[in-house]
Amino acid sequence: IFGPDFGDGAINELARILAAFRKELPEPNLTFNAGVIAGGASASIDESGNARAAGKTNIIAATAVATGDFRTLSVEQTAR
């Protein structure tokens, strides 16, 4: 695990991306939040926001998905 032959896995990569958003993209009046996250050998989030994931405890997750929201105060800020 965490080696060049296998990579970090989808769950760890998703966590890294979300943490980078929080660290590198802050600005006044911008909020974003991952409300539902699922990951494993397979993972999905349906239109109702219900997550489903399957796998084993000893695999490197192939799939990770997240849904959430971001809020801004202007059209210009949303475009950025």
N, C-alpha and C positions, 0 to 999 in steps of 0.2 A: 504494500500500500504506500502511496505517496512517492512512488518511484517513477523513473522515466518510462518504464515499460507499460505501466498501467494508468498513470495519471492520478489525480486527486479524487476522482469520482464526482458525479453530478451534484450531489448534495453539498459537498464542501465547496465546489466551484460556485454554486448558487449563493451560498453564504458569503463567499469572498466578494462576489459582484454586489450583493446588497450592502455589505459593509463599505465597499468602495463608494457606492452612491452616497451613503450617509456622510462619509469622510470628505469626499472630493467635490460634491455638488451643493453644499449648503449655501443658501442665500436667504435674505430676509423674505418673509411671507411665503416661503415654499415649504410644503410638507409632503412627505411621501411615506407610505407604510405598506409593507407586505402583510396582508391580512390572513392569507391561507397559503401554506407551503406543504408540498408533498414530495416524497422522493423514494426511490428504490429501484428494483429491477424494472418495474413499470410504475407509472404515476399519472394521475389525471385530476383535473378539477372541473366539475361540470358547471353549467350555466347558473345553477343555484348556489354555487360556492362550496359544494360538498367535495371533499378530497378523497381519493382512493389511491392506495399504494400497496405494492406487493414486493416481496423479496425475502432475503434471508439475512441473518445478522452477520454473516461472514463474507458478504459480497462487496464489491465496489459498485456503488449505485450507478446505473446507466442513465437514469432519468430523474430530473428534478423540475418541478413547476411551481410557480408562484403567481398569485393574483394579488392585486392591491389597488392603491389609489394614490394620486397626487393632486395637490391643490395649490392654486396660484391666485394672485389678485389681479392679474392683467393678461390680456391676450398675448402680449409681447413676452411675458415671463413664461407662459405656456409654450410658446413657439421655441424659446431657448431650450 
